[in-house]
Amino acid sequence: MKKLAMVIAIGMVFLLLAGCGRPASNRTEPTLVAKPPTAAPMPPLLSVDPALSARLWQEAEAARQEGNWLRALPLYRQAIGHQRGEAAANAALVLARTLWQAGLTTQTLAYAHYATDIAPGWPEAWTQLAYWSFRTDQRGESLRAARQAIHLDRKQPWSWYILGQWYEREGNTGQALFAYQQVFLANGKIAAVGLRAGHIYVAHHQYEDAIAAYRYGLTAAPDDVNLLWNLALAYEGAGWWAEARSGYQRYLRHDPQGVHAKEASSRLEAISWHQ
């Protein structure tokens, strides 16, 4: 009886372990001929052969497009194994993006880690790891990776953006603004940074700084109606009446039936007496 109980207990452990690392249930996976395993074996270290690597990658892509992940993944790993350094890391990140799009978060993170292992001096690999860790709410890993990317190269706008979002979540708006300002200095074209920084400035009645932030966002996304609306509000808050009128009119041209259209028209009428 003791032996039987032990066998049952071991079986339960294996069942529990088999359930670990599966994609989140709210993600929609494509229909697959053969689903990939949840574990992510890393590429073998093979002879450097870029031509063979390219051919294997094409075969892997064909298998993936057919939905046959069980054939595709070993081919991807072999293709990566025939590369070295940043080339191998870049291939691993391309595969990680493909896995992310398929909803396979565990394997995505595994290949992102692999990229930082084989190219530890390449900031882009750390930025990608920071991003996917952020998307999966892994705060410690995301912060570590973002800071490492910045340590290697301070002009990493996406890593600064990720840091800023973590600081903002924690209510540390001063640190968040510092991080967002580094995105501006790095000339990172991330429209959402302008929107987030602008909101923080408006909350502190720093309208001119908010105007600068929203304008920055519009350099990345000139037709973003949220940025246009908030810029017009910031103009009004700063008492820049001509700019406010122009801002509301511009918003209405871009989104005449939008959620703020009626309010924009009312505000235009209300400020019409200002010279």
Secondary structure, 3 states (H helix, E strand, C coil): CHHHHHHHHHHHHHHHHHCCCCCCCCCCCCCCCECCCCCCCCCCCCCCCHHHHHHHHHHHHHHHHCCEHHHHHHHHHHHHHCCCHHHHHHHHHHHHHHHHHCCCHHHHHHHHHHHHHHCCCCHHHHHHHHHHHHHCCCHHHHHHHHHHHHHHCCCCHHHHHHHHHHHHHCCCHHHHHHHHHHHHHCCCCCHHHHHHHHHHHHHCCCHHHHHHHHHHHHHHCCCCHHHHHHHHHHHHHHCCHHHHHHHHHHHHHHCCCCCCHHHHHHHHHHCCCCC
